[in-house]
């Protein structure tokens, strides 16, 4: 036992160590702050404004950019300004080794910019949410947010998802992720968020968003919470139009802002804006033609960004716009100037910067020499606005300080040895799309599968069933469907004598999209069970003239007339569960992407699998009894009613309530 004196000495040493650690961390923070201040002081106005811009370069002269060394003109164009970062898209990514080398080439090219006060590494964000929004086709797709929200251990699964995606991004050389999506999907007609949302419960979205970000942080990947102040209650896609949310400030405080408030309290470092108008909150503006009046999207709104996000909610981190090339901004005539002109986008930039935003994301693709000239004029135009006082110098310095402070916190401003590109390539090949990651993905998918209806014990399908008809959405779906069925046969969940037909009801390449032939109808009528797949997004699933509605309802009628059973597998949003009420059983999978990708297909290195769809495999396993459903609805499913004109619409009452999940005996 320690003597009193020994205990006293031990306490003194512990306090001394804690004090030293605190002082060292404080000094580090002070050093970062001083270093950033010096950098900002020495930077030219061109450098500062360039730090506030992140361009993309999907193509150069219509050729996909996957190797910077093959595009010397693009390399030169990037060195004309020291941009704050660059963003990659699917056209830039073909495999693990390729994207690792591309990111290395980009950072190296940035080091050779001439005439700058110092060389500042790029932010390299990418849209890698998981689920339906990914860029790493040679990575691990994961289940998507709504599937995570359906699992019992959702917080653990959200963190695990962030950790896996973060590990893969870091291995490739990315340093930021435009995720998590913390929109509250409280509008079943939402065409752009949907299963990218964890839930329609703001508290659950808040909890899972922070858990996801925690997983990213474990790999030093900067999380970007989006889309402020909330894109969940919209029925228009801001890529092609301007959504409007008719809610008061008090109303969005109770829903949309809840996850963002939690994110800020959790130390959020980057938040992305939404191109959405809020007429009951914002101030009316006169648009570019000098006549039309309306409301600016939140991205351009000082009321939304400065007054609400910064002042009311106390956020002082980096704010990045959603892509400024989107139609809600680029095609809306909000400010003076011809469409696609540098004048128009400079005037957009003025409103965006003055609103309190820090990073201008993708005003235009840097795709050719003309686009390079656009960026010269764009930066010059913003510079002129600062010189004229239309944008204050203090406003620019404020944003640049935030951006550089973010980079400093993540070690991007530190002097480091030249990275070993061959080791980086080797690491990325071993990590991205690894068996360990795909196993975790598959386990999570099995946890997510939700059954909301099972009349007459339709599920699981008996092993002795003689004839099964699988009705996919489109021809390519057969790749994943056949794989899942073959695996179940190996596991003895489907008898080798069972006759299984696979077909589809939607042909996107044909003049007549509906593909429901007399031969299909005959085979369905001769089956014992039909497994039909539907995909809900926006209001499209309610369209009674669509191939999906006609195909599925025809199959339900045909199989029921013959005395058989119909099992609906909802691929995407679960709201279609209320459209096809006559289905005998309903299984929710929460993701319908990439069914054409072979689940046995290897990455370019052969070390792992490509980004496949684990959710649908898990759903088919559930149908045939290999997986016991554990999931529960993360959203309320409104009833669907038929209007006087015969059209369908969502009701104000719920057919299936959040939390429902039917277990199978």
C-alpha positions in Angstrom: 0.0 0.0 0.0 1.3 3.5 -0.9 2.2 5.8 2.0 0.4 9.1 2.3 3.6 10.8 1.1 3.8 8.5 -2.0 0.1 9.2 -2.8 0.8 12.9 -2.5 3.7 12.7 -4.9 1.7 10.6 -7.3 -1.1 13.2 -7.3 1.4 16.0 -7.9 2.9 14.2 -10.8 -0.5 13.4 -12.3 -1.6 17.1 -12.0 1.8 18.2 -13.5 1.3 15.8 -16.5 -2.3 16.9 -17.1 -1.2 20.6 -16.9 1.6 20.0 -19.3 -0.6 18.2 -21.7 -3.2 21.0 -21.5 -0.5 23.6 -22.1 1.0 21.7 -25.0 -2.5 21.3 -26.6 -3.2 24.9 -26.0 0.2 25.9 -27.5 -0.6 23.7 -30.5 -3.9 25.5 -31.0 -2.2 28.9 -30.4 0.5 27.9 -33.0 -2.1 26.9 -35.5 -4.0 30.2 -35.0 -0.8 32.2 -35.3 0.3 30.3 -38.3 -3.0 30.7 -40.1 -3.1 34.4 -39.3 0.4 34.8 -40.8 -0.7 32.9 -43.9 -3.8 35.0 -44.4 -1.8 38.2 -43.9 0.7 37.3 -46.6 -1.8 36.0 -49.2 -2.8 38.0 -52.2 -6.4 38.6 -52.9 -6.3 36.1 -55.8 -4.9 33.5 -53.5 -7.6 34.1 -50.9 -10.5 34.0 -53.3 -9.0 30.9 -55.0 -8.9 29.2 -51.6 -12.7 29.7 -51.4 -13.3 27.8 -54.7 -13.5 24.0 -55.3 -13.8 23.1 -59.0 -14.4 19.7 -60.6 -13.0 18.3 -63.9 -15.1 15.3 -64.8 -13.8 15.6 -68.4 -11.3 17.6 -70.4 -12.2 18.1 -74.0 -14.9 15.5 -73.5 -12.5 12.8 -72.3 -12.8 11.4 -68.8 -10.0 12.6 -66.5 -8.5 9.6 -64.7 -4.8 10.4 -65.1 -3.7 14.1 -64.7 -0.4 13.4 -66.5 -2.3 12.7 -69.6 -3.9 16.2 -69.6 -1.1 18.8 -69.5 -3.5 21.6 -70.4 -5.7 20.8 -67.4 -2.6 20.6 -65.2 -1.7 24.1 -66.4 -5.2 25.4 -65.8 -5.2 24.1 -62.2 -1.9 25.9 -61.6 -3.3 29.2 -62.7 -4.9 29.6 -59.3 -4.3 28.0 -55.9 -7.8 26.5 -55.4 -8.9 25.5 -52.0 -9.6 22.0 -53.2 -10.8 19.8 -56.0 -13.7 17.4 -56.1 -13.7 14.1 -58.0 -16.8 12.4 -59.6 -17.5 9.0 -61.0 -15.9 9.8 -64.4 -12.6 10.4 -62.5 -12.6 7.1 -60.7 -12.0 3.7 -62.3 -10.1 1.7 -59.6 -8.2 1.8 -56.4 -4.7 2.2 -57.8 -5.9 4.7 -60.4 -7.6 7.1 -58.0 -4.7 6.9 -55.5 -2.3 8.0 -58.2 -4.7 10.7 -59.5 -5.0 12.3 -56.0 -1.3 12.1 -55.6 -0.8 13.8 -59.0 -3.3 16.5 -58.1 -1.6 17.4 -54.8 1.9 17.3 -56.5 0.7 19.5 -59.3 -0.6 22.0 -56.7 2.9 22.2 -55.2 4.3 23.6 -58.4 2.1 26.7 -58.7 4.3 29.7 -59.2 4.0 33.1 -57.7 2.1 32.2 -54.5 3.0 33.2 -51.0 3.0 29.6 -49.9 1.7 26.2 -51.2 -1.4 25.0 -49.5 -2.6 21.4 -50.1 -6.1 20.8 -51.5 -9.2 19.7 -49.7 -10.2 16.6 -51.6 -13.9 16.0 -50.8 -16.0 13.4 -52.5 -19.7 12.4 -52.3 -19.3 9.0 -50.6 -22.5 8.8 -48.5 -22.9 5.0 -49.0 -26.1 3.5 -50.4 -27.4 5.1 -53.6 -24.8 7.9 -53.5 -21.2 6.7 -54.0 -18.2 7.5 -56.2 -16.0 4.5 -55.3 -17.4 1.8 -57.6 -14.4 -0.4 -56.5 -15.2 0.3 -52.8 -17.8 -0.9 -50.3 -21.2 0.6 -51.0 -22.6 -0.1 -47.5 -26.4 -0.2 -46.9 -27.4 3.5 -47.1 -28.7 5.7 -44.3 -32.3 4.6 -44.1 -31.3 1.0 -43.9 -29.0 1.9 -41.0 -32.0 3.7 -39.3 -34.0 0.4 -39.7 -31.5 -1.6 -37.6 -31.9 -2.2 -33.9 -28.3 -1.2 -33.2 -28.5 1.8 -35.5 -26.0 4.1 -33.6 -23.3 1.4 -33.7 -24.0 0.7 -37.4 -23.9 4.4 -38.3 -20.5 4.7 -36.7 -19.3 1.5 -38.4 -20.4 2.8 -41.7 -18.6 6.1 -41.3 -15.5 4.2 -40.1 -15.5 1.8 -43.1 -16.1 4.5 -45.7 -13.6 6.8 -43.9 -10.9 4.1 -43.9 -11.4 3.5 -47.6 -11.3 7.3 -48.4 -8.2 7.9 -46.4 -6.4 4.9 -48.0 -7.0 6.4 -51.4 -5.9 9.9 -50.4 -9.2 11.8 -49.9 -9.4 14.0 -46.8 -13.0 15.0 -46.7 -16.4 13.4 -47.3 -19.6 15.3 -48.3 -21.5 13.2 -45.8 -23.4 12.5 -43.6 -26.8 13.5 -45.0 -28.8 14.6 -42.0 -31.9 15.7 -43.8 -35.1 14.5 -42.1 -37.1 12.7 -44.8 -40.6 13.8 -43.7 -42.0 14.1 -47.2 -42.8 10.8 -49.0 -42.7 12.6 -52.3 -39.1 13.7 -51.9 -37.3 12.8 -55.1 -33.7 13.5 -54.1 -33.2 12.7 -50.4 -35.2 9.6 -49.7 -33.1 6.7 -48.4 -30.1 9.0 -48.1 -31.9 10.1 -44.9 -31.7 8.0 -41.7 -35.3 8.6 -40.7 -38.2 11.0 -40.4 -37.5 11.2 -36.7 -35.3 14.3 -36.1 -33.8 13.0 -32.9 -32.8 9.7 -34.5 -31.3 11.5 -37.5 -29.3 13.7 -35.1 -27.9 10.7 -33.2 -27.0 8.7 -36.3 -25.5 11.7 -38.1 -23.1 12.3 -35.2 -22.3 8.6 -35.0 -21.5 8.4 -38.7 -19.3 11.5 -38.4 -17.5 9.9 -35.5 -16.6 7.0 -37.7 -15.2 9.3 -40.4 -13.2 11.1 -37.8 -11.5 7.9 -36.7 -9.7 8.1 -40.1 -9.1 11.8 -40.1 -11.7 12.4 -42.7 -13.6 15.7 -42.4 -17.4 15.1 -42.2 -19.7 17.5 -44.0 -23.2 17.6 -42.6 -25.8 18.4 -45.3 -28.1 20.0 -46.6 -28.6 23.0 -44.3 -31.2 24.0 -43.3 -32.9 20.7 -44.4 -33.8 19.1 -47.8 -36.1 16.4 -46.4 -39.5 18.1 -46.8 -39.3 18.9 -50.5 -41.0 17.5 -53.6 -38.6 19.0 -56.1 -35.0 18.0 -56.9 -32.7 21.1 -56.6 -30.5 19.6 -59.4 -33.3 20.4 -61.8 -35.5 23.0 -60.1 -35.9 25.2 -57.0 -37.6 23.5 -54.1 -39.6 25.6 -51.6 -40.3 24.7 -48.0 -43.4 26.5 -46.6 -42.5 26.4 -42.9 -41.9 29.0 -40.3 -38.7 29.3 -38.3 -40.4 27.8 -35.3 -41.5 24.8 -37.4 -38.1 24.0 -38.8 -36.6 24.4 -35.3 -38.7 21.4 -34.3 -37.7 19.2 -37.3 -35.1 20.2 -39.9 -32.8 22.1 -37.6 -32.7 19.5 -34.9 -29.9 17.3 -36.5 -27.9 20.4 -37.4 -28.1 21.7 -33.8 -26.8 18.4 -32.6 -24.0 18.4 -35.1 -22.9 21.8 -34.1 -22.9 20.8 -30.4 -20.9 17.8 -31.5 -18.2 20.0 -33.0 -19.2 20.0 -36.7 -16.4 21.4 -38.9 -18.1 21.6 -42.2 -21.8 22.1 -43.2 -23.2 22.1 -46.7 -26.0 24.4 -47.8 -29.2 23.5 -49.7 -30.5 25.3 -52.7 -34.0 25.7 -51.2 -36.2 28.7 -50.6 -38.0 29.4 -47.3 -40.6 32.0 -48.1 -42.0 32.1 -44.5 -38.6 32.8 -43.1 -36.6 34.8 -45.7 -36.8 38.2 -47.3 -38.1 38.7 -50.8 -35.6 39.7 -53.5 -35.8 41.2 -57.0 -34.2 38.8 -59.5 -31.8 39.4 -62.3 -34.3 40.7 -64.8 -35.1 43.6 -62.4 -38.8 42.7 -62.5 -39.4 39.2 -61.1 -39.5 38.9 -57.3 -39.0 35.9 -55.2 -36.7 34.3 -52.7 -33.1 33.3 -52.9 -32.1 29.8 -52.1 -30.7 29.3 -48.6 -27.2 29.1 -50.2 -27.5 32.8 -51.0 -29.5 33.9 -48.0 -27.9 36.0 -45.3 -31.0 35.4 -43.2 -30.4 31.7 -43.3 -26.6 31.4 -43.2 -25.6 34.4 -41.0 -28.6 35.1 -38.9 -29.8 31.5 -38.3 -26.8 29.2 -38.7 -24.0 31.5 -37.5 -25.7 33.8 -35.0 -28.7 31.8 -33.6 -27.1 28.4 -33.8 -23.6 29.5 -32.9 -21.8 27.8 -35.8 -18.4 29.2 -36.7 -17.1 26.3 -38.9 -16.7 26.1 -42.6 -19.9 26.4 -44.7 -19.7 25.0 -48.3 -22.3 25.4 -50.9 -24.0 22.6 -52.7 -22.8 22.6 -56.3 -23.4 26.0 -57.9 -23.8 24.4 -61.3 -27.2 22.9 -60.2 -30.2 24.3 -62.0 -31.7 25.8 -58.8 -28.8 28.3 -59.0 -27.4 28.2 -62.5 -30.7 28.2 -64.4 -32.9 30.4 -62.1 -32.0 33.9 -63.3 -31.5 35.0 -59.7 -29.0 37.8 -60.5 -28.0 40.0 -63.5 -26.0 38.4 -66.3 -26.5 35.9 -69.2 -26.9 32.3 -68.3 -23.5 30.5 -68.0 -21.6 33.7 -68.2 -18.9 34.7 -65.7 -20.9 37.8 -65.0 -23.9 35.8 -63.8 -21.8 33.5 -61.6 -19.7 36.4 -60.2 -23.0 38.0 -59.1 -24.1 34.7 -57.6 -20.8 34.5 -55.7 -21.4 38.0 -54.3 -24.7 36.9 -52.8 -23.2 33.6 -51.6 -20.2 35.1 -49.9 -22.1 38.0 -48.4 -24.6 35.5 -47.0 -21.8 34.0 -44.8 -20.7 31.0 -46.9 -17.0 30.1 -47.1 -16.5 27.7 -50.0 -18.0 28.1 -53.5 -18.4 24.5 -54.8 -18.3 23.8 -58.5 -19.5 27.0 -60.3 -18.6 25.2 -63.5 -16.8 22.1 -64.6 -13.2 22.9 -65.5 -13.6 20.9 -68.7 -11.7 22.8 -71.4 -9.7 26.0 -72.2 -12.9 28.0 -72.3 -13.8 26.9 -68.8 -10.3 27.7 -67.6 -10.8 31.3 -68.9 -14.2 31.3 -67.1 -12.4 30.7 -63.8 -9.9 33.5 -64.6 -12.8 35.9 -65.1 -14.7 34.5 -62.2 -11.8 35.1 -59.7 -11.0 38.5 -61.3 -14.7 39.5 -61.0 -14.9 38.6 -57.3 -11.7 40.5 -56.8 -13.3 43.6 -58.4 -16.3 43.3 -56.1 -13.9 43.3 -53.1 -12.1 46.3 -54.5 -15.4 48.2 -55.0 -16.5 47.3 -51.5 -19.5 45.2 -52.6 -17.8 42.3 -50.8 -15.8 43.3 -47.8 -12.2 42.3 -47.3 -13.0 41.3 -43.8 -15.7 38.9 -45.2 -13.0 37.2 -47.4 -10.4 37.0 -44.6 -13.0 35.5 -42.3 -13.7 32.6 -44.8 -10.1 32.0 -45.6 -9.2 31.9 -41.9 -11.9 29.3 -41.4 -10.7 27.2 -44.4 -7.0 27.3 -43.4 -7.8 26.6 -39.7 -9.7 23.5 -40.8 -6.7 22.4 -42.9 -4.4 23.1 -40.0 -6.5 21.0 -37.5 -6.2 18.0 -39.9 -2.5 18.3 -40.5 -2.7 19.6 -44.0 -0.4 22.6 -43.3 2.3 20.6 -41.6 5.6 20.0 -43.3 5.7 16.3 -44.2 8.0 14.0 -46.0 7.1 13.1 -49.6 4.6 10.3 -49.5 5.5 6.9 -50.7 3.1 6.5 -53.6 3.8 2.8 -54.1 3.0 2.1 -50.5 -0.2 4.2 -50.7 -1.3 2.2 -53.8 -0.6 -1.0 -51.9 -2.5 0.1 -48.9 -5.5 1.2 -51.0 -5.6 -2.1 -52.8 -5.6 -4.0 -49.5 -8.3 -1.8 -47.8 -10.8 -0.6 -50.4 -13.5 -3.1 -51.1 -11.9 -5.7 -48.7 -13.6 -8.9 -47.6 -13.7 -7.6 -44.1 -15.6 -4.5 -45.2 -18.0 -6.4 -47.4 -18.7 -8.9 -44.6 -19.6 -6.0 -42.3 -21.8 -4.5 -45.0 -23.6 -7.8 -45.5 -24.2 -8.3 -41.8 -25.7 -4.8 -41.6 -27.9 -5.4 -44.6 -29.3 -8.5 -43.0 -30.1 -6.5 -39.8 -31.9 -3.9 -41.8 -34.4 -6.0 -43.8 -37.9 -5.2 -42.5 -41.1 -7.1 -43.0 -44.3 -5.1 -42.5 -46.8 -7.6 -43.7 -47.0 -11.4 -43.8 -50.5 -12.7 -44.3 -51.1 -16.4 -44.0 -47.5 -17.0 -43.3 -46.5 -16.4 -46.9 -42.9 -15.8 -45.6 -40.6 -17.6 -45.7 -41.2 -19.4 -49.0 -41.3 -23.1 -48.5 -38.3 -25.0 -49.8 -40.7 -27.4 -51.5 -42.4 -24.7 -53.6 -42.6 -26.0 -57.1 -42.7 -22.8 -59.2 -41.5 -19.3 -58.3 -41.6 -16.3 -60.6 -39.1 -13.4 -59.8 -40.3 -10.1 -61.3 -37.5 -7.6 -61.4 -37.7 -4.0 -62.4 -35.3 -4.2 -65.4 -33.2 -6.7 -67.3 -29.9 -5.9 -65.5 -31.5 -6.8 -62.1 -31.2 -10.5 -63.0 -27.5 -10.3 -62.2 -27.9 -9.8 -58.5 -31.2 -11.8 -58.3 -29.7 -14.8 -59.9 -26.6 -14.7 -57.7 -28.7 -14.6 -54.5 -30.9 -17.5 -55.7 -27.8 -19.6 -56.6 -26.3 -19.0 -53.2 -29.5 -20.0 -51.5 -29.6 -23.2 -53.5 -26.0 -23.9 -52.3 -27.2 -23.4 -48.8 -30.2 -25.8 -49.3 -32.8 -23.0 -48.8 -34.2 -23.6 -52.3 -34.7 -27.1 -53.6 -32.8 -27.9 -56.8 -36.1 -29.1 -58.3 -37.8 -25.7 -57.8 -38.5 -24.0 -61.1 -37.5 -20.3 -60.9 -38.2 -17.9 -63.7 -36.6 -14.4 -63.7 -38.0 -11.6 -65.8 -38.7 -7.8 -65.7 -41.4 -5.3 -66.3 -39.6 -2.1 -67.4 -37.5 -1.7 -70.5 -35.9 1.8 -70.5 -34.3 1.3 -74.0 -37.6 0.4 -75.8 -40.2 2.7 -77.3 -42.8 1.0 -75.2 -41.4 0.9 -71.7 -43.8 -1.7 -70.3 -42.4 -5.2 -70.6 -45.2 -7.5 -69.5 -45.8 -10.1 -72.2 -48.5 -12.7 -72.6 -45.8 -15.3 -72.0 -44.9 -13.7 -68.7 -48.5 -13.5 -67.6 -48.9 -17.2 -68.4 -45.8 -18.2 -66.4 -47.0 -16.1 -63.5 -50.4 -17.7 -63.5 -48.7 -21.1 -63.4 -46.5 -20.2 -60.4 -47.1 -20.8 -56.7 -45.3 -17.6 -55.6 -44.3 -14.3 -57.4 -41.6 -12.1 -55.9 -42.0 -8.6 -57.4 -39.6 -5.7 -57.0 -40.8 -2.1 -56.8 -38.8 1.2 -56.5 -40.4 4.3 -54.9 -38.9 7.8 -55.4 -40.8 11.0 -55.4 -44.4 10.7 -56.8 -43.4 8.3 -59.6 -44.6 5.3 -57.7 -48.1 6.7 -57.5 -48.4 7.0 -61.3 -51.0 4.4 -62.4 -49.8 4.7 -66.0 -46.2 3.8 -65.2 -44.7 0.4 -66.3 -44.0 -0.3 -62.6 -47.6 0.1 -61.4 -49.0 -1.7 -64.4 -46.5 -4.5 -64.2 -46.8 -5.1 -60.5 -50.6 -4.8 -60.3 -50.9 -7.1 -63.3 -48.7 -9.7 -61.6 -50.7 -9.5 -58.4 -54.0 -10.0 -60.2 -52.6 -12.9 -62.3 -51.1 -14.8 -59.4 -54.1 -14.2 -57.1 -56.5 -15.4 -59.9 -54.4 -18.6 -60.0 -54.5 -19.1 -56.2 -50.9 -18.2 -55.6 -49.1 -15.7 -53.4 -47.4 -12.3 -54.2 -44.4 -11.1 -52.2 -43.5 -7.4 -52.7 -39.8 -6.4 -52.2 -39.6 -2.7 -51.8 -36.2 -1.7 -53.2 -35.9 1.9 -52.2 -38.3 4.1 -50.2 -40.8 2.0 -48.2 -43.8 4.2 -49.1 -44.7 1.8 -51.9 -45.8 -0.7 -49.2 -49.0 1.4 -49.1 -49.5 1.3 -52.9 -49.5 -2.5 -53.3 -51.7 -3.4 -50.3 -52.9 -6.6 -52.0 -49.5 -8.1 -51.7 -49.5 -11.1 -49.4 -46.2 -10.2 -47.8 -44.1 -7.0 -48.0 -40.3 -6.9 -47.5 -38.3 -3.6 -47.3 -34.8 -3.5 -48.5 -34.1 0.4 -48.6 -31.8 0.3 -51.7 -32.2 -0.6 -55.3 -28.9 0.5 -56.9 -26.3 -1.5 -58.6 -28.3 -4.7 -59.2 -26.5 -5.1 -62.5 -23.1 -5.4 -60.7 -22.1 -9.0 -60.2 -21.6 -9.6 -56.5 -18.6 -11.9 -57.4 -16.9 -9.2 -59.6 -13.5 -8.3 -58.3 -11.9 -4.8 -58.2 -9.2 -3.9 -60.7 -6.6 -5.2 -58.3 -8.4 -8.5 -57.7 -8.1 -8.0 -53.9 -11.7 -7.2 -53.1 -15.2 -6.9 -54.5 -16.8 -4.0 -56.3 -19.5 -1.8 -54.9 -22.5 -4.2 -55.0 -25.9 -4.3 -53.5 -26.0 -6.2 -50.2 -29.5 -5.1 -49.3 -31.3 -7.0 -52.1 -29.3 -10.1 -51.5 -30.3 -9.9 -47.8 -34.0 -9.3 -48.8 -34.0 -12.5 -51.0 -32.4 -14.4 -48.2 -35.3 -13.2 -46.0 -37.9 -14.3 -48.5 -36.5 -17.8 -48.5 -35.8 -18.1 -44.8 -32.0 -17.8 -44.8 -32.2 -14.5 -42.9 -34.5 -13.8 -40.0 -35.9 -10.2 -40.4 -34.8 -7.9 -37.5 -35.5 -4.4 -39.0 -38.2 -1.9 -38.1 -39.6 1.0 -40.0 -37.4 4.2 -39.6 -40.2 6.3 -41.2 -44.0 6.5 -41.1 -45.7 5.1 -44.2 -48.8 7.1 -45.1 -51.8 5.3 -46.5 -52.4 5.7 -50.3 -55.9 6.7 -51.4 -57.6 7.0 -54.8 -58.9 10.4 -55.8 -62.1 11.2 -57.6 -60.2 11.4 -60.9 -58.7 7.9 -60.3 -55.2 9.2 -59.4 -53.4 8.1 -56.3 -52.1 10.3 -53.5 -50.5 9.9 -50.0 -53.0 10.3 -47.2 -52.5 12.2 -43.9 -53.0 8.9 -42.0 -50.4 6.2 -41.6 -50.9 2.6 -42.8 -47.6 1.5 -41.2 -46.1 3.4 -38.3 -42.5 4.0 -37.6 -41.0 1.2 -35.4 -43.1 -1.6 -37.0 -41.2 -4.8 -37.8 -42.8 -8.2 -38.2 -40.8 -11.2 -37.1 -41.1 -14.6 -38.6 -41.5 -17.8 -36.5 
